Amino acid sequence: MTGTTGNATHKTPGPSKTHGPSETPLRVGLVGYGLAGSVFHAPLIAATDGLVLDTIVTSNEERRAQARAEFPGVRFAASPQELWKRADGPDPLDLIVIASPNKTHVPIATAALEAGLPVVVDKPVAGTAADARGLAALAEERGLLLSVFQNRRWDNDFRTLARLLADGALGDVQRFESRFERWRPQPKGGWRESGDPQEIGGLLYDLGSHVVDQALTLFGPAALVYAESDVRRPGAAADDDTFIAITHVNGVRSHLYVSATTAQLGPRFRVLGRSAGYVKYGLDPQEADLRAGLRPAADRPWGEEPEELWGRIGSGESPLTGGGTPVRTLPGDYPAYYAAVTAALRRKGENPVTALQAAAALDVLEAARRSASEGVTVNLS
């Protein structure tokens, strides 16, 4: 289903597609088995008809034991180079998924594409838009799929908002507010919170990759970017409280907040249109369910949330006092991403998230970093 808000065109991500048992499953090599690999990619790959999790690259024995317990029969490799050696062998892989630390995304994706292998890369695909466009050019030159794991396009609240916009329920949108906030007063350490620019850490490139991608998907390209970025927590080295303001080419203004220092959480979305507004609290449940060991399955609901968490639509009323009309939240559908990747590999569908789309988001993130550093508004148009 498509619709327009101003001059932007957006699509509501559809339900997962399945593939018939007559098709030989595509074999996947997963690079990395930390948070991204173990919580998101491995379970979703294993749950996708038409894919099989064949090999995991990790030299950590504890992580190997964890993976072996959940995915009996999975093979292991100590380095990505072992996968490239199989490219022309008797058991080549059909897809490489890169879920390793951010600074390794570009070199590993480059090596995989040069070995003739299609690639999925976790976000951010690169540290710069130029590097993302370089990967896109290489993939196009080799005729290979290169997709970016922007799973939060399949969040329950995002899917619901996209449907409301497609239906014209809010009228022309004037302001989009999106918050991805947490209360984590003590830094955890590790590369994600490192102040070393080479690590591509901090919330701007972590949670910011999600909220910026969602804003651009809904409302189109950015014309102006302003940002404030701070390191708030004692002992922290990377940004942990960041605000990004985007003026889109079509005139919509997006105000985006990402934070680890929010003691009282605001609404996940507040969207104000000429006819009505939509307010939604609470995060999509899929990450929490995956972390808890729950897995998508055909015989039970997935991505559902209780009625008390539904957002509300109305005008001149406060949802906190029961104003407005509840809007049933569509189920979240992370499995749809890998179903779409499978279809694209079989030439039965489009790449769900292209590297050029990811590069456009990186343009905004780079502009936000410059804006926060120099105290200026950056013009991208």
N, C-alpha and C positions, 0 to 999 in steps of 0.2 A: 504494500500500500504506500502511495506517495502523497505528498502534499507540500504546500509552500507556506513559509512565514516570511513576509517581505519578498525579497528576491532569492532566498535560499531554498534549495530543494533537499528534502531528507526522506529517508526510508525507515519504516519500522522494521527492525530485524525480525525475520520470520521464524517459524518453528524449525526444529532440527529436521534434516532430511536423512533418510536411510537408504541403504543400497542393498540390492538383492544378494542372497547367499551364493549365487552362481559366480560372482566376481571374486577373483583372488584378492585377499586382503593385502593392503599396502603396508610394507614394513617400515617402521619408524625407528630412527636412532635419536635418542634424547641426550643432549649434552648438558650435564649439570643435574644434581639431585638435592639441591638445597630447598629453600622455601618454594620458589617458583616451580622447580621440577617436580618435587614430591607432592605438593598440595594442589597445584593447578594442572600442569601439563600431563603428567603420567596418568592420573585418574581419568582425565577427560579423553586422552588418546585411547585408553583401554575401554572406555565406555562407548566409543564411536564405531558404528557398523562400518566395515570397510577398512579399518586400521588395526594394526597389531603392534604393540610395544615390543620391539625386537631386542634392542640394545640400549643400555644406559651407560653413559660415560661418567664414571666417578672412580677415584682410587681410594675413597674413604670406606673402610671395611664396615663401619657401623651403618653407613648409608646403604651399602650393598646388602647387608642383612635385612634392613628395613624394606628395601625394594623387593628382595627375594621372597619375603614373607607375604607381600601383597600381590606380587606378580610372578608366580611360580613359572620357571622356564625362561625368564628373561635372561639375556646374556649381558656381559659387562665388558667394558673397554677402559683402559687406563688413560687414554688420551683421544682427542678427536681424530688425530692422524690415523689411528687404527681403522676408523670408519672410511676414510678416503681410500685406503688400500683395498677396501672391498668393492669400490665403485665399479671395477671392471671384472670382479671375480664371479664365482658361481652363485653367491647369495648376496647380491647388492641390495642396498637399502633404497627405498622409494622416497623418503622424506627425512630431512634432518631438522630437529627442533632444538633451538639454542636457548637454554634457560640458565646460562652461566652468568657470572658477574658482568655488569654493564660494560666495563672497559674491554671485555673480550668479544662483544657482539660483532663488531665490524671485522676483525681479523678472522674469526671462526666462520662467519657467514661468507666472507670472501673466499676462504679456502674451500668451503663446501660447494659454492657455486662454480668455482674453477674446476672442481672434481666432477661437475656435471650433476649435482644433486639439488633438488628443490629444497627450499628452506622456509621455516617459520622461525621468527626471532621474537623473543619477549620484548616488551617495551622497556625503556626507549630503545629503538632499533640502533641508534648511534648517539654520539655526543653532540653532533652538529648536523644541521640540515644538509650541508654539502656532502658529508659522509653518507647520509641516507640516500641522497640522489645518486651518489656514485655506486652504491649497491644496487639501486634500481636500474641504473644503466647497464651494469654487469649482468643482472638477471635477464634483462630484455635482450642483450646481445647473445646470451647463451640459450634463450628461449625457455627459461626456467621460472617456476613459481617462486616468488619471494613475498611472504605475507608477514604481517606484524600482529602480535597477539594483543589486541586492544579489547580484552574480554568485557570491559564495562560498557561497551555498546550493547551488551546483552544483559545488563542489570535490569531488575524488575522495574525500578522507578524510571529509568531512561526509556525503556520500551513503552511504558505507560505514557510518559510525556510525549514521545514521538507520535504515538497514536492520537493523543489529544490535539497536537498541532496539525496532524494530517486531516483531522476531522474539523478543524477550524473552531474548536471549542473555546479558545481564548481570544479569538480575533488576532489582529496583528500584534505580535509580541514587541514590547518596548524594552523590557529588562529581564535578564536571565541571571538568577543568583544560584550558585552551586557551591556547596560546602562538603569537603571531605576532611572531617575533623576527628581528632583522637585526643585522648587524655593519657599521655605517656610522659610524666614529669621526669623520669630517669632515662637518660640515653642508654640504648642497648649496646652501642659500639658496633664494630664491624664496618665493612666497606660502605654499606648504605648510609652510614652517618659520618663517613670520613670527610675531612676538609680538603683532601687532595683532589684537585680538579680532574686528574687522570681517572679517578674512580667513578666519576659521573654520579655522585651520591647526592643526598639532600632531597627534601620534599619537592622542590621545584621540578626536578626531573623524574621523581617517583610518582607521587600522587598527582602532581601537576600534569604529567603526561596524560592521565585519565581525564581530568576535568577540562583541559584544553581540547583534547580530541572530541569529547562530547559536545562542547560548545561549537566547534567548527563543523561537526557533523550535522548539528541541528540548524545552525544559522549562517553557515558559509564563511568565506575567508575574512581574515582580520585586516583592518585598515590601520588602526592605532593600538598600541600596547603601552600600558603603564603598570608598574609593579612596585611593591614594597616587600622586602625579604629580610628576615632577621634570624639571628641565632639567639634563642631565648634561654635555653636550659644551661645551667652551670655544667661545664665539662663537655658540652656539645661542640662539634667542629663544623657542622654543615647546617644549612638553613632548616629550621623546624617550624617556622611560622611565616607563611607567604601569602600575599594577596596579589591577584592579577586582574586588571581591568582591560577588557577588549572592546573596542568599537568596531563592529563588523561593517563590511562594505555596504550592507543593506540598511545600516542605521541601528540595528539592535545592539544594546550594550550588555555585555556579560561581565558579571562580577564573580570571581572565582576565589575561593579560600581553601588553602590546604594547611593543616596545622597538626602538631603533636602536643600542643600546649593549651588545649581548649578544655577548661574545667566544666563549662556548661555548653553542650552541643547545640548548634543552631539547626534550622531545617536543612535537610539534604538538598532540596530544591525549593526556590520560591520564584515563580514565573509570572510576570505581570503583563497582561495583554490589554487591548482596548476594550474588550468585552468582559473579561473575567481574569481571575488569577488562580494559580494552582500552587498549593503548599504541600510538601511531603517531608515527613520526618523519618529517620531511621535508615540504616544501610541495607542493601540487598543481602539476603541470608546465605547466598551460595558459598562465599568464602568461609564463613563460620562453619557451615555444614561440611565443607571439604576438609577443613582443619580438624573437625571432630571425627573424621573417618567415614562420613556418609558419602555415598556414591550415587550418581545418576543411574536410574534403572527404569525399564519400560513398565514395570508393574507397580510403581508408586509415584506420587506427585514429586516434582522437583522445582525448586525456586519459588515456592508459594509462601505467602506471608499472611498472618491473621488479619481479620477485618479491622481490628483496632489500630493497625498501622497504615491503613489505606490513607492516601492523600485526600485533600478536599479541594473542590473548585467552587468559586463564588465571587461575589463583588461586594465590597464594603463590609465584610464580616471577618471575624477572627476565627480561624480553625481551632485555636486553643480553647475557645469557649463553646465549641460545637457548631460554629457558623459554617456556612457552605454545605455543599453536597458531597458525601463520600464518593470516591471513584475507585472501583475495584482495581487493585494493582495487578497488572499482567504478570504471569510467572516469569522469573528470571530464566535465562536459557543459555548458560555458558556452553553446553554441548553443541549448540548451533554453530559455534565458530569452527570446530574441527569437522563437523559434518559439511560445512561449506568448503573448507580446505580440501576435503576428500572429493567433493564434487568438482572442484576446480582442477585437481590433479587428473581426474578422469574426463576432463573437457566437457563436463555437464553443468558447469556453473561458473560464476565469476569469483575472483579473488576477493575474500570478504574485507580485507584491510590491506591496501597497497602501501609500498614503501614511500610513494610520492605523497600519499595522505599523511603518513607519519612525518615526512619531511616538512609539510606545511605546519604541523603542530610544533615541530622543532624550531621553525622560524619564529613562532610566537614565544617559545621557551627561551630562545637566545635573546630575543628582544626584551623579554621580561627580566632576564639577568642583567642586561645592559641598563635597562630603565632603573632597576633597584640600585645598581652600583653608581650610576651617574646622576640619578634624580631627574631623569628626562622622560618625556613621552616619545616613543619610537614610532615612526611612520613606516608602515610596510606596504602601502599602496603605491 
